């Protein structure tokens, strides 16, 4: 049978070429993975290969790490032509289907359906109660496949991009707010507290806000700094609160390569009750990305329920690249 379980680390190298071929859409080239994104993917895969001996040892003692990657692939003539890759969200019973892909010349033969069905059966055996995934909004064949096996849309996001020709003018932070820097190792707690307060019910139906989804497994924590070091990226996070203290209102960051190639990114997680902060946060982090990673494309992903951030992105020159649906399935 051409289907088998993924075996790491041996499959990492052949999967690299397959993934570059998979995320190309001849009829919709705007959906395809860009050259700068390919460089980032390659760095991540190479980093995982170098760290895998450490991860393999830690997996002996941590069930969460054993579920870091699960999946199945399809081979034809000794070549990998299809893949489904899933990962448990922290220590929860929700799994994310990260990749469902078939190289263009083998599409339309039912390979993706067989791989996805086998993967979902495997997740059920592992005690999963929910599965989530993302799909390009106009990718009708993929969307139809997911709905046919029981997935339903529950949220969405838009990916924006800009290749800036200069730093933006940053509006001042409004009175009544204060900003503080956040250590990366502490950011999971802030994201948890912010999401618990602001995530809409349609989102939490399939992605409940529980600590196990945010807090890194204990034995993974020493690996994360090594992975970031090997990926050679600089990331800085800022937290916004009321000047009088209180809960987090926004968490934003820029993330840029510290070497040639790759793509800059910024992210803004904002309480919708404070839309007036969106312009400052988008402009500031775009400016920092330009300063720290000049000459690169900058991407920004915005959830559909944060319209103020999307509006700010438009004002600072970003254009919409693609829209995604988040889909969920109760197993």
C-alpha positions in Angstrom: 0.0 0.0 0.0 1.4 3.4 -0.9 0.3 4.9 2.4 2.4 4.7 5.6 3.0 6.6 8.8 5.6 9.4 8.8 8.9 8.4 10.3 11.0 11.2 11.8 13.8 12.2 11.4 14.3 10.1 8.3 11.4 11.6 6.4 12.3 15.3 7.1 14.7 15.6 4.1 12.5 14.0 1.4 9.5 15.9 2.7 11.3 19.2 2.2 11.2 18.9 -1.6 7.7 17.5 -1.6 6.4 20.5 0.5 7.9 23.0 -1.9 6.1 21.3 -4.8 2.9 20.8 -2.9 2.1 24.4 -2.1 1.9 25.5 -5.6 -1.4 26.1 -7.4 -1.1 26.4 -11.2 -4.6 27.9 -11.5 -4.1 30.3 -8.5 -0.4 31.3 -8.3 -1.2 33.9 -5.7 -1.9 31.1 -3.2 1.5 29.4 -3.7 4.3 29.5 -1.2 6.7 32.4 -2.0 10.4 32.2 -2.3 11.0 34.0 0.9 8.6 31.7 2.7 10.4 28.7 1.2 13.6 30.0 2.8 11.9 30.2 6.2 10.5 26.7 5.9 13.8 25.3 4.9 15.5 26.9 7.9 12.8 25.4 10.2 13.2 21.9 8.8 17.0 22.1 9.0 16.7 23.3 12.6 14.4 20.3 13.5 16.8 17.9 11.9 19.7 19.2 14.0 17.6 19.1 17.2 15.9 15.8 16.6 18.4 13.7 18.7 17.5 15.8 21.7 13.8 15.8 20.9 13.9 12.0 20.4 15.3 11.5 23.9 12.8 13.9 25.5 9.9 12.1 23.8 10.7 9.0 25.9 9.6 10.9 28.9 6.9 13.3 27.6 3.6 12.1 25.9 3.1 15.7 24.7 6.4 15.6 22.8 5.5 12.3 21.3 2.5 14.0 19.8 4.5 16.9 18.4 4.2 15.5 14.9 1.9 12.7 13.7 0.8 11.9 10.2 0.8 9.8 7.1 2.3 10.1 3.7 1.6 8.6 0.2 4.4 7.3 -2.0 4.4 6.6 -5.7 7.5 5.2 -7.5 9.5 5.8 -4.3 8.6 9.5 -4.1 6.4 11.2 -1.5 3.5 12.8 -3.3 1.0 13.3 -0.5 1.0 14.2 3.2 -1.2 14.8 6.2 0.6 16.2 9.3 -1.1 16.8 12.6 0.0 18.0 16.1 -1.6 18.0 19.5 -2.3 21.5 20.8 -0.2 21.5 23.9 -1.6 19.0 26.4 -5.2 19.3 25.3 -7.4 16.8 23.4 -7.6 19.2 20.4 -5.4 18.5 17.5 -4.4 20.8 14.6 -4.2 19.3 11.1 -1.3 21.5 10.0 -0.8 20.1 6.4 -3.0 18.4 3.9 -1.1 18.3 0.7 -0.7 16.5 -2.6 1.7 17.5 -5.3 -0.1 19.0 -8.4 0.4 16.1 -10.8 -1.3 13.6 -8.4 -4.3 15.7 -7.4 -7.8 14.6 -8.1 -7.1 10.9 -7.4 -8.5 10.7 -3.9 -5.1 10.6 -2.2 -5.9 13.5 0.1 -9.2 12.0 1.2 -7.6 8.6 2.1 -4.7 10.3 4.0 -7.1 12.6 5.9 -9.5 9.8 6.8 -6.6 7.6 8.0 -5.2 10.5 10.0 -8.5 11.3 11.7 -9.0 7.7 12.6 -5.6 7.7 14.2 -6.4 10.9 16.2 -9.5 9.2 17.6 -7.5 6.2 18.7 -5.2 8.7 20.5 -8.1 10.2 22.5 -8.6 13.4 20.5 -12.0 15.0 20.9 -11.6 17.9 18.3 -9.6 18.5 15.2 -9.1 22.0 13.6 -7.5 23.1 10.3 -7.3 26.1 8.0 -8.2 26.3 4.3 -7.9 29.0 1.7 -11.4 30.4 1.3 -11.5 30.0 -2.5 -10.0 26.5 -2.6 -13.2 24.8 -3.4 -11.8 21.2 -3.8 -10.1 21.3 -0.4 -13.1 23.0 1.3 -15.5 20.4 -0.2 -13.2 17.6 1.0 -13.2 18.9 4.6 -17.0 19.4 4.8 -17.6 15.9 3.3 -15.7 14.4 6.3 -17.6 16.6 8.8 -15.5 19.8 9.3 -17.5 23.0 9.6 -16.2 26.6 9.4 -16.1 28.5 12.7 -13.9 31.5 12.1 -11.5 33.0 9.7 -8.5 35.2 9.1 -7.0 37.4 6.4 -3.3 37.4 5.4 -2.0 40.8 4.4 1.4 41.7 2.9 3.4 44.8 2.0 6.8 45.4 0.6 7.4 48.9 2.2 9.5 51.6 0.5 10.0 53.5 3.8 9.2 53.5 7.5 5.6 54.6 8.4 4.8 57.6 10.5 3.8 56.2 13.9 1.0 57.9 15.7 1.6 58.4 19.4 0.2 56.0 22.0 -3.0 57.4 23.3 -3.2 58.7 26.8 -4.4 56.2 29.4 -2.3 53.3 28.1 1.1 52.0 28.9 3.4 49.5 27.0 5.8 47.1 28.5 8.2 44.5 26.9 7.5 40.8 27.4 9.9 38.0 27.7 9.2 35.3 25.2 9.1 32.6 27.8 6.4 34.5 29.7 4.2 35.4 26.7 2.1 32.2 26.8 0.5 33.4 30.1 -0.4 36.8 28.6 -1.9 35.2 25.4 -3.9 32.9 27.6 -5.3 35.8 29.8 -6.0 37.9 26.7 -7.7 35.2 24.8 -9.8 34.1 27.8 -11.2 37.6 27.9 -11.7 38.5 24.2 -12.1 35.3 22.1 -15.6 35.1 20.7 -17.9 32.0 21.4 -17.7 30.8 17.8 -13.9 30.5 18.2 -13.9 28.8 21.6 -16.3 26.2 20.5 -13.4 24.4 18.7 -10.5 26.1 20.4 -11.3 26.4 24.1 -9.1 28.8 26.1 -7.4 26.4 28.5 -3.9 26.6 29.9 -2.8 23.3 28.4 -3.1 24.9 24.9 -0.8 27.8 25.7 1.8 26.6 28.3 4.6 24.7 26.6 5.1 21.1 27.9 7.8 21.1 30.6 10.4 19.1 28.6 9.9 21.2 25.5 10.8 24.5 27.2 14.6 24.0 27.0 14.3 23.0 23.3 12.4 26.2 22.2 15.3 28.6 22.8 17.6 26.2 20.8 15.2 26.1 18.0 14.9 29.8 17.8 18.6 30.2 17.9 19.0 27.8 14.9 16.2 29.6 13.0 18.2 32.8 13.5 15.2 35.1 13.9 14.7 38.1 16.1 11.3 38.5 17.8 10.2 41.2 20.3 6.9 41.4 22.1 5.1 44.3 23.6 2.1 44.2 26.0 -0.4 47.1 26.3 -2.4 47.7 29.5 -4.3 50.6 30.9 -2.0 53.1 32.6 -3.6 52.2 35.9 -2.8 48.5 35.5 -5.4 45.8 34.9 -5.7 43.0 32.3 -3.8 42.9 29.0 -5.5 44.8 26.2 -3.1 43.9 23.4 -0.1 41.8 22.6 2.0 42.6 19.5 5.3 41.6 18.0 7.6 41.8 15.1 9.6 38.8 13.9 12.4 39.1 11.4 15.3 36.9 10.1 18.7 37.8 11.3 20.3 36.4 8.1 19.7 36.8 4.4 16.4 35.7 2.9 13.1 35.0 4.5 10.1 37.1 5.3 9.4 39.6 8.1 6.2 39.4 10.0 4.2 41.3 12.5 1.2 40.2 14.7 -1.3 42.3 16.6 -3.7 40.7 19.1 -6.0 43.4 20.2 -9.1 43.6 22.4 -11.9 44.7 20.0 -13.1 47.1 22.7 -10.0 49.2 22.1 -9.9 49.7 18.3 -8.2 53.1 18.8 -4.9 51.3 19.5 -4.8 49.5 16.1 -3.0 52.3 14.1 -0.2 52.7 16.7 0.4 49.0 17.1 0.5 48.2 13.3 2.6 51.3 12.4 5.0 50.8 15.3 5.7 47.1 14.6 5.8 47.6 10.9 8.5 50.3 11.5 10.5 48.0 13.7 10.3 45.2 11.2 11.6 47.5 8.5 14.4 48.7 10.7 15.5 45.3 11.8 14.8 43.4 8.6 15.0 46.0 5.8 14.2 45.2 2.2 11.9 42.3 2.9 8.2 41.6 2.4 6.2 41.9 5.6 3.2 39.8 6.4 0.4 40.3 8.9 -2.3 37.8 9.7 -5.6 39.3 11.1 -8.5 37.3 12.6 -11.8 38.1 11.0 -13.2 39.4 14.4 -10.5 42.1 14.7 -11.7 44.6 12.0 -9.8 47.5 13.5 -6.5 45.8 12.9 -7.5 45.0 9.3 -8.5 48.6 8.7 -5.1 49.8 10.1 -3.3 47.4 7.9 -5.1 48.9 4.9 -4.1 52.4 6.0 -0.4 51.5 6.2 -0.2 50.1 2.8 -0.9 46.4 3.3 -2.9 44.5 0.7 -4.9 41.4 1.1 -3.1 38.3 -0.1 -5.5 35.5 0.8 -8.4 34.7 3.2 -8.6 31.5 5.2 -11.4 29.6 6.9 -10.9 27.9 10.2 -12.7 24.6 10.3 -13.4 22.3 13.2 -14.6 18.7 13.7 -15.8 16.9 16.8 -14.3 13.5 16.7 
